Amino acid sequence: MKIGIPRALFFYHYYPLWESFFKDLGQEVVLSNPTNKQILKNGIEVAVDDACLPVKLFHGHVRDIAGRADVIFIPRIISIEPKKYICPKFLGLPDMIKHNLPDLPPVMDMTLNLYNTKLNILEHFFEIGKYLNKTRLEVMKAYYVSHKKFSSYKKHLRKYSVTPYEILTQKNIKTIKPDFTVLLLGHPYNLYDDFISMNLIKKLQKRNVKIITYEMLNEKKIVRGTKKLTKDMFWTLGNNILGCAYYLLENRKIDGIIHVASFGCGPDSLVGELLEHKVIRDYKIPFLYLTLDEHSGEAGFNTRLEAFIDILEGRKFSENNISSHG
């Protein structure tokens, strides 16, 4: 069976796990094409107007893959760790897709909810196996192998300080003798999609900027960072972003921060405000807040990025230049 996986949203986090699991069960994995103008246009045409850019883009990727897959895998994700949630758009995503794209192959929309316990992940994969007519023993074996590979993948990110972008796209972004270290924050589906991020990672690489993302930190360091919050952050992705930022700021390991967010995203706007106020008030390092939507222009994007790097350079050669605005 050909299982279609759209190259969007949690693809940039879970794909190594999903690919291994399905292949170990004897299935063929088919991906949508990398994002391009037509895929985005196709998504905008069918998604509701007030959907955020990543959701619109996901619609386009589903349309792109619909004719090449027997089923499309769109899990109904509620929580990916105990006592934390993710954005509700992931809960309603399968229903949005089915409603807005009625002429699709069958959709595999098994629920993933780890809010009460991590053990629920087994039930999630058992449901997938049941759909594929696999025994629980076959599912357990496939899950064990895929989980082991996924753990190795995450350890590789931390050990070698690489981003998922390098592994998923097989593109090398290492810099030679970096001039600055910048913390690049945002949801993986905003950062690692070349098209909607307007090649942000490549542009930073060309300017000899070393990139740090939260995937490069272990969980203990992120938890230490979240201790600086006055209240618990109940969104997993927002918690990771703030925990990573606060830890690195406290340890003075970065020269600046770039936060990439989607226009109209409530969690993104809140996290961005908290972070920007903290940086400007307590640390006084350059901070650049970039907002993405389908109307974002690359010229303005590049101008702001260049200004941010100019500030980094100015601070390096003049200690009196302490502007924190990029």
Secondary structure, DSSP 8 states (H G I E B T S, - for coil): -EEEE-SSTTHHHHHHHHHHHHHHTT-EEEE-----HHHHHHHHHHS-TTS-HHHHHHHHHHHHHGGG-SEEE--EEEESBTTBB--THHHHHHHHHHHH--S-S-EE--EEE-SS-TTHHHHHHHHHHHHTT--HHHHHHHHHHHHHHHHHHHHHHHHHT--HHHHHHT-----SS-SEEEEEES-HHHHS-TTTTTTHHHHHHHTTEEEE-GGGS-HHHHHHHHTTSSS---BHHHHHHHHHHHHHHHTT--SEEEEEEETT-HHHHHHHHHHHHHIIIII---EEEEEE-TT--HHHHHHHHHHHHHHHHHHHH-TT----B-
